[in-house]
Structures are given as structure tokens and as C-alpha cells.
Amino acid sequence: MANVALRKAMADAKLTEQQLAAICGVDVKTVMRWVADETRLPHPRHRWAASEALGVEETVLWPDTIRKNVKTGADREILAVYPYRSACPKSVWRDLITGAQKEITFAGYTNYFLWLEIPNLVNTLRRKAQRGCRIRFLIGDPDSEVTRRREEVENVPLTVSTRIRITLEELTKLADVPGVEARFGDDHIAMSVFTFDQQMLVTPHLADLVGHDSPMLHLQRLQDDGLYDRFAHHVTHLWNRGRPVPSVSKA
């Protein structure tokens, strides 16, 4: 849903998206995303700059700031909740991937949907790795018994093993890039975790549902031993137990 309050404030102040972007020191596409999605919460310094330029209180433009400021418990690490992974805007994935500087981990059992939903992902990851960002893929073994049993549960034409093999084929295009790693694992069949520096997307897989039909949490690390750290420990444990994928080079 569009941010109607922000759009009205810009109209009242006679500021275009390009002008507001210049004032806030961001790209015009960033402002366009603020206007298009009322749940998108800009960085505090950008909110303050926009509020001052528009002459409107920050909490009027972005009411969610009140909720986030009130939170004091572990749930303050929850930035957003989606009843279905497919309900998460593609722009969230794009921003998290492009914004990460140190490490990106895709710990989904197939990771198949990434190649469909994120345009030019291979080249994006190549550039990230070349700039020093560590890229890790933890995927299921297409030939394992765990995969076979999951295929029976899901009972869909595009099988789990087929989706994994598509990911493996995409990863061969990154085999020459230092900093890109891939491992097989069997223990994350029921939960996918995707980390981007200090932010994370987590999908617990429900019953016989495929990933895009399961809920998802968007987390940001704000404390020690909070939700982010607990899931990060889970990923580290699974990664350490994983088996290297021979077709993808290791850092």
C-alpha cells in the first residue's frame, strides 16, 4: 500500500521525488520506494531530513516509528512479518542483497525462487564477491533420502531435486569467483534462513507447503542472544556440518 501521507506532504511542499532525494542524500528510486510502500521505514537520518524538508512530523509520515520506538523486548528485532513469503516485496530482497557489504548467506533448501524473482542475480553476486562480500549457499542434496521424502510430501510437478539442480546450474556460473561457497546440508529442510550482514529473512516451512506459501520474518540484529543471534547460530551450525559442492569454488 502506498504511503499516502508522504505523497500528500510532498505535494503540499511542492517537492518532487527527485528534489526530496537530493535533500535526503539518497537515490530517487529510494524515495519512489518510500512513496510506493508505507511499510518501508527509511534510515532515521533520512526520516529526519524528509520530515524537516516537508514540515511534517516524522510519526505522521511513518507511523511505524512509534511502534519500533516503544518496543523494548526481543520482538524489537522483528522489522516485518509476512503470512506468505511470496507477500514480501521483491524490493526488500533487492535492497538487502545490494546493501550487504560483508556476508550474504542463502540457507534455503533449494533457493530456486531467487533466480526467478531477482533479476540478474548471478552478476549481482559476482560483483558483490569481487568487492569482498562473502557469498554462501547452503542447499539440499538432490540425491539424498531427505530430498526424496520431501518430494513425496509436496507432490508437485516441479520437484525438490529439480529445483536444487537449477540452483546448482546457476552456481556453476560463479565457480570462478573467489568468495562464493556452496555446501550441501540435510537439516534445514523445514526452515530457510537468509542473512544479509545484520539483517535476516526466516521462513519456517509449514506442513506440506512449499516455501512461497509459508510465513516469513524480517529481522534486524539489535541485541546479544536475541532472535537474530539464535537463527544465526542455527545457520553456522548447519554450515559447519555441510558438505562442499564440488562444482563451486571455495573461498
Protein Blocks (a to p, Z undefined) as FASTA:
>chain_A
ZZfklmmmmmmnopafklmmmmnopafklmmmmmmpmkbccdfklmmmmmmmnopafklm
mmmlmmmmmpmbfmlmpmbdcfbfklpcfklmmmmmmmpmkbccddbfklmmmmmmmghk
lmmmmmmmmnopacddddddfkbmklmmmmmmnopabafklmmmmmmmmmmmmmmpghia
cdddfklmmbccddehjaccddddehjbcfklpccdddddfbehilklmmmmmmmmmmmm
pccdfkbccZZ
